Amino acid sequence: MKHRKTVLSAAIVTCLGFAVHAQAQEAAAPAAPSTSDASELDRVVVVGIRGSLKQAIDTKRDADSIIDVVTAEDVGKFPATNVAEAITIIPGVTIDKAFGQGEKVSILGTDPALNRTLLNGQTMASADWFISDQPGRTFNYSLLAPQLVNKVEVYKSPEAHIDEGSIGGTVIISTRKPLDLEKTTISGQIGYLYNDRIEDGDPQASVLFGWKNQADTFGLILTAQSSEEGIRRDGIESYGTVRGIDYRDGQGGGGSVNNRPMDWSVGAPKPQICVGACETTLQNNLTAVGPNSLSAHYFEQTRKRDTVSLALQFKPTDKLDIEFNALDVSADYDNMSHSMFAFMGNAWNGLMNLTDVTVDGGVITRGTFDNALVVYDLINRQATVDTDSYDLKATWNDERWWASAHVGRSKATGGTGRQVYGEFLNWSDYTYDISGDPTLTFSGANPFTDPSAFQMDGGWGADPNLPTWNPGWGGNIVFKPTWDEEKYAQADFGIRLDSPVYQIRFGVKRREHETGQRMGGVSLATVAGYGNALASQFDPRPLPSNYLSGFHNTGDLANRFTIDGWALADYILSGDWLAPWQTMPEPGTFNDPSFVSNTWTVTEDVNAAYAQADYSWNGLRGNVGVRFVQTESNSQGWQCTTGTVCAANGYEQVNVRKKYNNVLPNLNVAYDLSDDVVLRASAAKVISRPNYGDMSNYLWLGPQTLTGGGGNPDLDPYESNNYDFSAEWYFNENSILAGTVFYKDVSNYILSTTSPEVHFNQSTNTDTTFIISRPRNAGSARVQGFSAAFQQSFENGFGLLANYTYADAEADNGDQLPFNSESQVNLSPFFEGERFSARVTYSWRSKYYTQVDRGNYLVTDDYDSLDASLSFKINDRLSLGIDGMNLLDTEYYTYAEVPGIANTEKLVRGSYRTGRRYMASLRFQF
């Protein structure tokens, strides 16, 4: 656990002292109800299942907008370990579980980047721990402990007073208010979280202290939460694709049929090795596609999260309400990712070594190679994410009008403090087969079990003074810190009227946002005989005996070793790898073009003003409004002034500035058709700004695969016209059948597309053509579909929640839209008695496209999940709970989708399992 003195800790000490003093104040009139939000919200209270569902039905009938809400009355009662997983029961809400936990939220078939998450109505800064992620507008839900949350509102239709920026929906997370407490409260839970793949577990603890004075004019809530969780992801990976023509002709280093590489010992090309049936199969299938590699992947991480929050509320009169909220999250995400793979698609050590091949349905399902490249890549990372948010709000609530002022700041720092990347090489005979379960089999010695068989590349040439000499590349140590900060100030004013339009409100807001990252480090330019170390030098050990459990017929993939990455880091920093003529490089940003292209800053200033009218007349209610937004952004980066090869002093700073205005009207209507039927409709124009990383000039290159990706500072924001209609039938007490139809007409849609670009290749020291993926405004798109929801509680204690969502999303050029599952199903039967309750939640989503990577469209296959919870009430103060998550340990399978290829789903990109998780907890409340 980290021990730091922060502004928040000092504030807590001060406010606890003030609480004692404030207790002597005289009693004041009861607080007036807040009218800043006219809509009654659809709530699902996660304490007492039957009671929560009844409240959900009662409040849904009075809602003006299309909103779903999950609320927790008692700390620790969310049935999940993070907020994202807690809201998946809401129709149209899906999450991505790339690392076994919900971290990205999609709403109604839209990319997570098109949905905003707000804390108490304001932006919460969010940094990333994964070095490959570029800072975006998605929220890192793994940061937020559910114990500090009062309610989570999911707005599926916008209102003018809410911050713009969402096309799918806006998630507003609200913390508790002290003066809403009935009395002094101490509550919390202690628990133990176990993962059956790791075969170990970690303790969890949270506590809430709430107090208010007898006069009901001042109160505070202090929460603290500490959690630690081990994550392990076993899997099989590939890192791109190659075609039959690449095996025949090569990609610069020679092919297995044509353009044979030179045998310098005889001064002639090597003899052709793909002959007979092998050559015939290639000649007949030049457009067939196969994996360029097949890897045994091992990821291990420890996630530590310490959270402290403070809420103060001061109400000296019945008209003035002052609120202060502070949140401090300190999290560690240290991780290691080690991959050992056959690299048959390598342009210089793989493509020319094919001796046998099988093609099925346009996919190269099997290949045999003679003395081809095998690689062991290890990455150890020290990663952190620290977030601090401070928010102050004052509201004056008079009989005929109200006004509020709101200021605050949210800042996050994170990223990778240090990453050690090591690469060891081997050449072996092997066969891969993806016709069924992916498998790899070695002929002869198996290097996966022999650390001495892997060695760093020592380069070539004996004399560094000759132009033919070139050092190898054994890895690097890099750092990539990221930061994200927003400051805001807003003022709102409302007038109450005795008319069908019962309230008019308007306001202004200023937001100043900055996000960026800086990358630097030192590379290991190894020389044969000096720095080309063996993997056996760095404390090798076998992987756990249950590695790849749940996978079948993996061949030699399941039996491999790993090494200590931090021992390798010490070796690199010691300089023991240096040849006599080499000097120890100083870590820095300008040591490497890839470091420079990953160093950038994006600033964004937003000025907004809105007006909104709330109305209710003769069974018709809702709101109508308009929001004006002016956005100014600046993308700052570095550009080489001397061509593709650039010295450290050859860079200059460049800026790309944009400014644009948007007028965003909206209308929400609700109509009571009868006593048991409510109809709703919504129409709105909305925008969503590009991801910050997409707006930058970042660039990454794969010198071996000749692929890469980058940003685009010239992007325009998404724009969309959204239309929604819903009907709700309350056919029985505590029962509802509801349906919603939605249509989103999106323009300026941003999609990643690939094109050839020339960049300097550090592996060959030449200018090389790479296939680069960049985001571009690809035209228009549409998202349309419907959702159906059923909810009923029976008299015998049993009940059922069920919903289905269908979303059809496509760009006008036929491209898929990211993270859209065509179908989604949730089923949640439950039982609740006087002391015992149980609930099972089953979720399924169909396949969905995620991104373009290395020239391929990546698709995540359909997957399902099963969670269950049991609770026993000991007495009014204590209860026991057992929760099971990911009980199916479902395979998370991604593949490369290639148009025109029948068996494209066989082109595995990643197949992962993360294990079942079980949590036992004791909850208390006094």
Secondary structure, 3 states (H helix, E strand, C coil): CCCCCCHHHHHHHHHHHHHHHHCCCCCCCCCCCCCCCCCCCCEEECCCHHHHHHHHHHHHCCCCCCEEEEECCCCCCCCCCCHHHHCCCCCCEEEECCCCCCCEEEECCCCHHHCEEEECCEECCCCCCCCCCCCCCCCCHHHCCHHHEEEEEEECCCCCCCCCCCCCCEEEEEECCHHHCCCCEEEEEEEEEEECCCCEEEEEEEEEEEEECCCCCEEEEEEEEEEEEEEEEEEEECCCEEEHHHHHHCCCCCCCCCCCCEECCCCEECCCCCCCHHHHHHHHCCCCEEECCEEEEEEEEEEEEEEEEEEEEECCCCCEEEEEEEEEEEEECCEEEEEEEECCCCCCCCHHHEEEEEEECCEEEEEEEEEEEEEEEEEEEEEEEEEEEEEEEEEEECCCEEEEEEEEEEEEEEEEEEEEEEEEEEEEEEEEECCCCCEEEEECCCHHHCHHHCECCCCECCCCCCCCCECCCCEEEEEEEEEEEEEEEEEEEEEECCCCEEEEEEEEEEEEEEEEECCEEEECCCCCCCCCCEHHHCCCEECCCCCCCCCCCCEHHHCCEECCHHHHHHHHHHCCCCCCCCCCCCCEHHHCHHHHHCCEEEEEEEEEEEEEEEEEECCEEEEEEEEEEEEEEEEEEEEECCCCCCCCCCEEEEEEEEEEEEEEEEEEEEEEEECCEEEEEEEEEEEECCCHHHHCCCEEEECCCCEEEECCCCCCCEEEEEEEEEEEEEEECCEEEEEEEEEEEEECCEEEEEEEEEEEECCCCEEEEEEEEEEEECCCEEEEEEEEEEEEECCCCEEEEEEEEEEEEEECCCCCCCCCCCEEEEEEEEEECCCEEEEEEEEEECCEEEEEECCEEEEECCEEEEEEEEEEECCCCEEEEEEEECCCCCCEEEEEECCCCCCHHHCEEEEEECCCEEEEEEEEEC
